[in-house]
Structure formats: C-alpha cells, structure tokens
Amino acid sequence: MSEYADSSPQELIQPIILLVDREEPASEQHGIAAAALASAQAFLRDRENPDWRLWASGAFGKTVRRADAKVFAKVLAAFPEHVLATVGEASAVGLPPMPAAELPKLLAKLQVSGTQLPPGEPLPPQPLSIVLNASLEMSTGKACAQAAHALFAWVLESKPAAVEAWAADGFPLGVLELPAKEFHKGARKSAGPVIQDAGRTEIEPGSTTAYVTVAAEKPRPWWKRTSA
C-alpha cells in the first residue's frame, strides 16, 4: 500500500499532534506508538462519521505535527473530539479528518518537519507490533506517520473480531526497528499491508517503510483470527 503524501486543498487529512516536551521529551519508540494509537483510536471511536468513511475509502493522508506541553494543552482544550493516546511518557492526539487547506490556525502553525525524540528505552515485546525499516533512518515524525499508516491499514483490513479483541485488551502495541534484510524478510509474513512511501519527504519514492506483525506464539485465541 502506498502512503498518501501530498494533499490538494479539497482532500482530507488526519492531524496527529505529538507532544514533544522541551525539558523531558519522551523516548522515540513510545512517541511512535502513541502517534499510531492516536490515529487508530480516533477512527475506532467514530468510524460511522461520513468524513472518516470518505477519508478511509481512498489513499488516506496524515499530518504529524509537534507541540510543546503548553500548546499541547491548548490543542486538548480546543478540540473536544480529540482522542488522547499515552504510551509511557509519550502522548499524542488523534483528530478526525479535515480538509488539507482548512486546518485551524492552532494546528496549521505547528511544525511538521524535523521532529525528533531521543532513543531511550525500547518498548517491551507485544503480541501486535509495528515494524519499521531502520535502514531508512527516518526522523521521529516521519516514523510516526508511517507507523500510523501501517496500524490504520491493519485496522481496516483485519476482521472486526480481531480489532475488537485488541481494543478490549487495552490496545497493546510494540515497535520494532529492523535492518533492511530482516525487515524485508519479515514483510512477507506481515499481518497487514506493507507501506510504501511516496518519497516526497526524507526518503526515496517507493521505499517500504512499515508493516504490522503478530507474534507467532498466538498468546490469545483471537490472534488466530487476524487477517494475513
């Protein structure tokens, strides 16, 4: 699946706002997981919304923007329809889709490029994980967008029972970063679409960036029902 990376004024994008605290920033993998969860959970909470259906029916676009603690609090207050996802010390807000050219001023002024969190401690293994292509050396912001795209695609293409059970289990999510050889080998057994970037920022067009994987142990029966 190709990532949607360019927006015309009429097209819809989903804003994802990542908290990047100036004094005590969260670790990178926690931030990536929070951004991906914020995107998916926002959809799952209101999937019957016509804007969601229109957005998800095409090549769905996302914009990951960063905010310090003060501005992040303003976003929470300004958009009551938000979904807040927290993983460890990391937090991200997922919002419903909106026209690319009509982002509210509070969101439009937030920075997109150059978002970087420190490496920190990796997330513990989880039954469901997003796998990232480490050889691409993506910035945190780019990785957040790719991870969110992969998780959202998995949600769309998996059986409802699998997604509902994952939600009931508290949305456990891991993040793995693999070198190119291991990444491409694992992609053959991905649990959802393998994301291919359009190459408009940071990386070459057609680069494969992310996918979702399900642990082989099948710790709970519902994982057996996840689509391949």
N, C-alpha and C positions, 0 to 999 in steps of 0.2 A: 504494500500500500504506500502510495506517495504522500508525503507531508504537504499540506496546503501552506504555502509560504508567502503569497502575495495577495493583497486584497484590493478589490475595486471599491469605490465608495458605497455601492449598494449591497455589498456582500457582508455576511455576518461573521463575526469573530467572537471567541470566548476570551474575556480577560481573566488572567490569573495573576494575582498580586502576591509576591513573595516577600515576606518580612526579612530584611537584612539589617539587623541591629548593628549600629556603629561601634558600640562598646563590646558587646558579647555576641558576635554572629554565630548562628548555628552551624553545625558541620554540613558538608556538602550533600552526603547521601540522605541525611534527614530532610534537607531542603528539597531535594529532588522528589523524595517520596511524598512529602507534604503537598507539593505542587500537583503531582499526578493525582493524588487522592482528592484534592480540592476540585479538580476538573471533573472527575468521575462522579463524585458525590453530589455535585451541583446538578448534574444531569439526572441522577437517580432520584433525587428528591422531587423533581418536577418534570419528569420525562414526557408528560402529556402536553406540555406547553408547545403551542404551534411553532414558536421560534426555535425550540430545540429540535423538533421534527424536521423543519426546513434545513436547519444547520447540519444536522447529522445525516441527512439524505445525500449530501454532496461531499466534497473534499473539505472536511471541517478544519477551520483555521483557529489558531490560538495565539494570544499575545501574552507573554510572561513579562511582567514589569516588577521592579523592585521598589520597596518603600521602607523608610526607617520607621522606628517604633511610633513616632508622633504621627506621621502621615498614615501609617497602617491603621492606627486607631480611628483616624478620620474616615478611612475607607469603610471600616466596620460600621460606623455610625451613619454614613451617607447611603449605604446600600443594604437595607434590611433584608433583601432577598439573598444575601450572600450565604455561602457555606464556608465555614472555617475548618480547615484540616490541620491537625497538630501531630507531629511526629517528633518525639524527644523535645528538643528546644526549638525546633523549626515550626513555623506556621505559614500557611498560605490561604488565600481567599479565592474561591471559585465563584464566578458570576454567570448569569445566563448570557447567551449570545446577544450581541448588539451590532448595529451597522458599523463598519470599519471607520466611516467618515464622521460618525456621530458619537464618538466616545466622550463621556462627560469630562469636563476640564480637569477635574481632580485626577482622573485616570490618564488622560492624554499627556499630561505633563510629567508622568513618571517615566524614568529611564528604562529602556529595553536592553540595549547593548552593554556589554562589559560587566554583567552581573557575575560575581564570583564569591563563593563561600569557601572557607578553609576545609582541608580534607577531613580532619577529625576522625572519630571512631566510626568504623563501618557499621551498618545495620546488622543485627543478628539474622541468621537464615530464617526464611519464612516459606510456607507452602507455595505461596504465589509471589513471584519476583519479577521485576523489570530488569532486563539485561541490556546494558549499554555497551556500545563499541568503543572501548577505551583508546584504541589506536587513533581515533579521530580527534582526541584531545579537545573535546567540546568545553566551552565555558559552562558554568553552573546554569546560567539562564537558558542556553541552548539545550543542555541536557534535560532541564526541567520540561521544556516544550516537547522534546522527543519522547520522554518518559510519559508525559500526559497523553500524547498522541497514541502511544502503544497501549496504555491501560484503557483508554477510552475505546479503542478499536476492539480490544478484548471484551469489554463490557457489551459492545454492540453485537458481536458475533458469537458470544457464548450462549449456552442455553440459560433461560431465566432462572432455573433452579440452582445452577452453579453460582450465578451472580448473587441471588438472594441468600444463599448459604454463606457466601463470602461476607456479605454485609452483616448477617446475623452473628458471624464470628468476630465482628469488630474490625473488618477491613484490614487484616494482616497483610503487610506488603514489605518485601525486601527489595534491595537494589544491588545488582551485581555489575561489575565493570570488568569486561574480559578483553584480552588482546584479540587482534583480528582473527587469527586462526581458530581460536576457541569460540569466538563469537559466531563466526560463520558456520562452524560445525554444529553448534547448538541451535542455530536458526532453523535447521532442517526439522527440528522437533519442537518448534515453538508452539505455544498454546493459542496463539492469535496471529494476526498479520505481522509480517516483518516490515518495519517502517523504512521508507526510502526518502531521503531528503531532496528537496527541490534545488538545493545548493545556492540559495540567494544570500545566505549569510554564513560565514565561518568555514564551511566545508564544501567539497566538490559535489556538483549535481549527481544524483543517483547513488550517493553513499548510503549504505544501510546503517541505521543508527540505533535501533532499539526493537525489542520484542518482549513479550511476556512468556514466562516459563512456569510450569507447575512441577513441584517436586515429585520425583519418581516414587517416593515412599507411599504416596496417597494416604496421609495420616488420618483422613476422614473420608467416609464413603462418597461425599458429594464431589470430591475432586475427580472421581472417575467419570463424572458426567460432563466435565468441561470439554468443550469442542476443541478439536485439534486443528 
